[in-house]
């Protein structure tokens, strides 16, 4: 597997960590109806499972990678992204750490959450501040089947330009994250199940025998 592929995977990890942290953060809002719908969804989602489709888009606006898999989430601070195709990867978070496993590379990277997510996601994860303090939220109206809400960072040094959150009948349907490198990450969720029982083993990770393990 090429170094370019490995570098791209690590960049994607940062984006996915941010998106997962957003889902598990429960802010307080006093804004318009779409934002209130988002608040209700977040407060009612102690656990969640969903299929996902992730599309990476380059600076020219062209999609260059599409992936499919399953997403698991459980408060507080547990989530798992299982990539099933076109290649297999796992991102598992629990107990303040994140394990990233690439099957083809036979490589495991272990990070602390505060080292993995950057300044803005770390602030969101801390729970000491609300999204209201760090983002300007704007109703983007309806596109397709989803009501979209745009979050613009108030911190000029943020590594993210904006985040879009899509709700389909009050349920998480999609997300879009734009970074300062001109790339977009779009994720579409389907078969969303709220508050299902999830076995504790889903969020446990043990490096496969023979895999190289790197810990930061």
C-alpha positions in Angstrom: 0.0 0.0 0.0 1.4 3.4 -1.0 2.5 6.2 1.4 0.0 8.5 -0.3 -2.8 6.1 0.7 -1.5 5.9 4.3 -1.3 9.7 4.6 -4.8 10.2 3.2 -6.2 7.7 5.7 -4.7 9.6 8.6 -6.2 12.8 7.4 -9.6 11.1 7.1 -9.2 9.9 10.7 -9.1 13.5 11.9 -12.2 14.4 10.1 -14.2 11.4 11.3 -13.1 11.9 14.8 -14.5 15.5 14.6 -17.8 14.3 13.1 -18.3 11.6 15.8 -17.5 14.1 18.6 -20.1 16.5 17.1 -22.8 13.7 17.3 -22.1 12.9 20.9 -21.9 16.5 22.1 -25.2 17.9 23.6 -25.1 21.7 23.3 -27.8 24.1 24.5 -29.5 26.1 21.8 -31.9 29.0 21.6 -32.0 29.5 17.9 -34.4 28.7 15.1 -36.5 25.6 14.5 -34.0 23.6 12.5 -31.4 24.0 15.3 -34.0 23.1 17.8 -34.6 19.9 15.9 -30.9 19.2 16.0 -30.9 19.8 19.8 -33.8 17.3 20.2 -32.0 14.7 18.2 -28.8 15.0 20.1 -30.4 14.9 23.5 -32.4 11.8 22.6 -29.5 9.9 21.1 -27.7 8.0 23.9 -26.7 5.3 21.3 -26.9 5.0 17.6 -26.1 2.6 14.7 -26.2 3.5 11.0 -24.8 2.5 7.6 -22.7 5.2 6.1 -21.4 6.3 2.7 -18.4 8.6 2.8 -17.3 10.7 -0.2 -14.1 12.6 -0.3 -14.0 15.6 -2.7 -10.8 17.4 -3.9 -10.1 21.1 -4.5 -11.5 20.8 -8.0 -14.9 19.6 -6.7 -14.4 16.1 -7.9 -15.0 13.0 -5.8 -11.9 10.9 -5.6 -12.8 8.3 -3.0 -16.1 6.7 -1.9 -16.3 4.3 1.1 -19.1 2.3 2.7 -19.4 0.9 6.2 -21.2 0.9 9.6 -21.1 3.5 12.4 -21.7 2.8 16.1 -22.0 5.4 18.8 -22.6 5.3 22.5 -22.4 8.0 25.1 -20.1 9.0 26.7 -17.3 9.0 24.2 -17.5 5.7 22.5 -17.8 5.3 18.8 -16.7 2.9 16.0 -16.4 3.3 12.2 -16.2 0.0 10.4 -15.2 0.5 6.8 -16.3 -2.5 4.7 -15.5 -1.5 1.1 -13.6 -0.8 -1.1 -11.1 -1.5 1.7 -11.4 -2.5 5.3 -10.5 -0.2 8.2 -11.6 0.3 11.8 -11.6 3.3 14.0 -12.6 2.6 17.6 -12.7 5.1 20.5 -13.2 4.3 24.2 -11.5 5.2 27.5 -10.0 8.3 26.1 -8.1 6.6 23.3 -8.6 6.0 19.6 -7.4 2.9 17.8 -7.1 3.1 14.0 -6.5 -0.2 12.1 -5.9 -0.5 8.4 -6.3 -4.1 7.3 -4.3 -3.9 4.1 -1.4 -2.0 5.8 -1.6 -4.3 8.8 -1.0 -1.2 10.9 -2.5 0.1 14.1 -2.2 3.7 15.3 -3.2 4.5 18.9 -3.8 8.1 19.9 -5.1 10.0 22.9 -8.3 11.9 22.0 -6.8 15.3 22.7 -3.9 14.5 20.4 -6.1 13.2 17.6 -8.8 15.9 17.1 -7.1 19.3 17.1 -8.1 22.4 19.0 -11.7 22.9 17.9 -12.9 19.3 18.3 -11.1 19.1 21.7 -13.1 22.2 22.8 -16.3 20.5 21.7 -15.4 17.3 23.5 -14.5 19.0 26.7 -18.2 19.9 27.5 -17.1 23.1 29.1 -18.4 25.2 26.2 -21.4 25.1 23.9 -21.4 25.1 20.1 -23.1 28.5 20.5 -19.9 29.9 21.8 -17.7 28.6 19.0 -19.9 28.6 15.9 -22.3 30.9 14.1 -25.3 28.6 13.2 -27.3 29.2 10.1 -30.4 27.5 8.7 -29.5 26.4 5.1 -33.0 25.4 4.2 -34.0 22.1 2.6 -32.0 20.3 -0.1 -33.3 16.9 -1.2 -34.9 15.2 1.7 -32.8 17.0 4.4 -32.9 20.2 6.4 -29.4 21.6 6.6 -27.7 23.6 9.3 -24.4 25.4 8.7 -21.8 25.9 11.5 -19.2 28.6 10.9 -16.2 28.6 13.4 -15.9 31.9 15.3 -12.2 31.1 15.9 -10.2 32.4 12.9 -7.5 29.9 13.6 -9.8 26.9 13.3 -8.7 24.2 10.9 -12.3 23.9 9.6 -14.1 26.3 7.3 -17.5 25.1 8.1 -19.6 22.0 9.0 -23.0 21.2 7.6 -25.4 18.9 9.4 -28.4 17.4 7.6 -31.5 16.2 9.3 -34.0 13.9 7.7 -37.3 14.2 9.6 -35.5 15.1 12.7 -32.9 12.3 12.4 -29.3 12.6 11.4 -29.0 12.1 7.6 -25.8 13.6 6.5 -22.7 15.7 7.4 -20.3 17.8 5.4 -16.9 19.0 6.7 -14.8 21.5 4.8 -11.2 22.0 5.8 -8.7 24.7 5.1 -7.0 22.6 2.5 -9.9 22.9 0.1 -11.2 19.4 0.6 -14.7 18.2 1.6 -15.8 15.1 3.5 -19.4 14.2 2.9 -21.1 11.4 4.9 -24.6 10.1 4.2 -26.3 8.0 6.9 -29.0 5.4 6.3 -30.8 2.7 8.3 -30.3 4.9 11.4 -31.4 3.2 14.7 -31.7 5.3 17.8 -30.8 4.0 21.2 -30.3 0.3 20.3 -28.5 -2.0 22.8 -24.9 -2.2 21.8 -22.6 -4.9 23.2 -19.6 -3.5 25.1 -17.3 -5.7 22.9 -18.1 -3.4 19.9 -16.0 -0.7 21.5 -13.1 -3.0 22.5 -10.1 -3.3 20.3 -7.1 -5.6 20.4 -4.4 -5.3 17.8 -4.4 -8.4 15.5 -1.4 -10.7 15.7 1.4 -9.5 13.4 0.1 -5.9 13.0 2.6 -3.1 13.5 1.4 -0.8 16.4 2.3 2.8 16.6 1.4 4.8 19.7 1.6 8.6 19.9 
